[in-house]
Amino acid sequence: MHTLMPIGGAINHENPDIMREFIRRAGGSAARIVILPQASAEAGTGAGYVKQFKELGAGEVLILECPSREQAGTPAQIEMLQVASAIFITGGTQMRISSLFGGTPVEAALLEAYQRGCLVGGTSAGASILSKTMIAYGQGGPTPRERMVQFVPGLGFTDRFIFDQHFRQRDRLGRLIYAVAAYPGAIGVGIDENTTAVGEDDNLITVLGSGAVTIVDGSQISATDVAEVTRRKPVAVAGLTVHVLTPGSSFERLTRKAELPALLLEE
């Protein structure tokens, strides 16, 4: 199974259910977790996650040190990724990751690890970087507008989904709609803070955490002027499907069906 765990940022470290689930999926006490802290400008970010993972019962937890592109791809780094059961990418600025690792042996080793079944997750910037088309920058607001978002290539663990984070907290619905209108072949996944959209085999998404996950599905778009609008004017979209999923809910890409928890439906 291939599993991604993008997290919307602002993880609750006092009640770390999401981190516990990451560790469980990584192998628990037998986990071998590799942390990539390069998105963060804070020197102690990696060490902080090592401490938390260890306190929550993870087995081996290591930091992949790589301060420059010239040092990306050492035998020690590649070996670390080859034996990892999970990879965790911290928050910060996602373009620090893409500009550092893009086109290097580290990027290739990351993708190879995922293909062999290594769990890959990340929070905030570490969530955005997981998709092939990455939202690098953008403006908030509920209405899609021309040039409100900038795309760059991400690490490419999936080309089926585009992840956005801090979603409701920073009012990012408009820019995710814009992204999907521009390319309806990808599904937009907007993840609230302290929430994760666990993706399995590029198909099933399940929600865990305290917030919601917004699915923006453009497969039924009948018309849009996204390619014609200029001067930052609003973009029109017809036929868009939006699901708001709370913890315990799920979405299946192949069927385009959302399921809510049975208990919620009974109430």
PyMOL commands that set and color helices and strands:
alter all, ss='L'
color gray80, all
select helices_A, chain A and resi 17-26+28-30+45-55+69-71+75-82+94-101+105-115+125-128+173-182+262-266
alter helices_A, ss='H'
color red, helices_A
select strands_A, chain A and resi 3-7+32-36+60-63+86-89+119-123+133-138+149-153+161-164+187-191+195-200+204-209+213-217+223-224+237-238+241-245+250-252+257-259
alter strands_A, ss='S'
color yellow, strands_A
deselect
rebuild
show_as cartoon
